[in-house]
Amino acid sequence: MTDCRARLVAVGRGGLFAAALVVSVGLGPDAAAQTKVIRWGDVVGGQHPSVLMIDRVGRAVKEKSAGRLEVQGFPGGQLGGSRDMIEAVANGVQQIVTEGAANFGQWVPSISIVEAPYIWRDPSHMVKALNGPIGEEMNKQLVDKRGMRILGTTYYGTRHLTTSRKEVKTAADMAGFKLRVPENYVFRAMAESWGARPTPMNFGELYLALSQNAVDGQENPLPTIQSGKFQEVQKYLVLTGHIMTPRLVVINEAFWKGLSAADQKVVKDALDEGIAWQNQEIIKAEQSLVDTFKSAGMTVIQPDTESFRKATLAVVPQKFEEKWGKGTWDRIQAVR
């Protein structure tokens, strides 16, 4: 696993990061006097590495461009929910968004397969597939169909279940369970395969919903559980490991093409470094957070993960084969 983790840090290398021109003060003949402002949004907030990555990239871009480029970060859903920000990037109102891959499935259905449950064997498998021909094909579809480009892929973590009051040890224990899921069809289908009642909800509303028992639980990677402070309002941590999540850094394509080659290199280098740092931070956090949550009073359960896996794989791959493209699941499984 150590070798896989080390290779994971390379996720997104070779991808590009870009920006959009919003306003230029003093539109004179001297292009150096112009400032290109990059509005970069994320639903995740707090001190999550995904948020801190925006700050790190922004500082590097500003320095290396001698102030020509300025990144403005908007974490914590300040610019709207997942769907809102993806639409804003497609329309050019917002320049960049970091989002889970499945959330782009409503625009390019094939992309949502990369966040399908139990599709990845390990982090190395994910890296190889997304940095190879399969990832390139998905990027081309997003550019052609929605005018957005995947600039890089970050490792968000492996997702686990938390519950407010119920001990969950097998998939059968999820019957009737009201589970908050992101606003996309793959997660809904997964929850239904366990017998749960999926409840799509904006991430920014989740803490309050958990504290008021509006939902029975949620699922997210360990660093996101911590940054959202969900351990304060959840009793059980159930280590299902059901999804290994890649998140995509996506930009408006027209805006990207409008940048000079020099500016593209500046932001490319900054993003490569930012992604490598972010992935390392996620990996380190995952190695220690189970003990952190135990110390905070959560009860940690090692469930029968095979019961979850079997229930999901009996339903989800077949259900979405047409959306994902016939044979795509098998192509991904064949990557070695």
C-alpha positions, 0 to 999 in steps of 0.5 A: 500500500505504501507504494500505491500511496506514494504514486497517488501523489502524482495524481493530476501531474501533467494536468493544466490549471487556468484562470479567467479574465474578469476585469482589467484596470487601466486597459492600456497598451501595456498588457503587464498592467492587467490583472486576470482574476481567477474565481475558484470555488469549492463546497468544502470549507474550513481547513480541509487540504482542498481549500488550503490547496487553493491558497497555495496555488494562488500564492504561487501563481501571483508570485510567478506571474509578477501579479498578472494573475490573481486567484480568489478562493471561495470555499465553503459553498460561498458561490453556491452548491455543487450544481450551481458552481459547475453551471457557473463554470460552464457559462463562464461566470466562474472560472474554476471549480473543484468537485467530485467527478460524479457531479459532472455526470448530469452533463457528461454521463460517462464521467460519473463512472470514476466515482462509482462504488467499488470500481477502484482496486487501490489508489494506483489503479485510479491514477493509471486509469485517469492519467491514461486514454480513458481519462483523456476521452472523458476530458474531450467529452467535457470540453466538446459538450459543455465547454469545460476542461479537466485541469487536474485530478486530486485524491479526496479520500476513501469514503466511509459511513457515519451514523447518529444512533444506529450500529451498522455492521452489514448492508442489511442494517441499512434498510430504511436508513435515511442517508444523506448523499451528494446530489447525483444519481450514482450515490442515490443508486448505491444507497438504494442497493443497500436498502437505504433511503437516499436523501440528496443534500447540499454539503453546506446544509449537512451539519445542521441536518445531522444535528437535528436528526433530519437524516440518520447519517452520511458518508464522506472521506475521513478528512471531510468528516473532520473538516465538517466537524461531523464527529460532533453530531455522529456516534458511529464511524463505520469503515465501509470504504465504499468509494475512492473519490477523485475530485476534478479541478475544472475550468471554463474552456474558452477562458483557458484557451484565451490565456497566453502560453506563458500564463498557462505554464505559470498556472500549470506548474502551480497546480501540479505542486498544489495537487501533490501537496494536497494528496500528501495531506489527505494520505497523512490524515487518513492514516491518523484520523480513525484514532482521532475520532475514537478519542473524540468519543466515536465508536468505530465499527469494522463492518462486513464490507463484502456485504456492501460490495456485493449488494452494490455490484449486483445493481449499479454497474448494470444500471448505468452501463448505457450512461457510462458507455458499454464496456467502460466498466470492464476497460477500467477493470482491465487497467493494470 
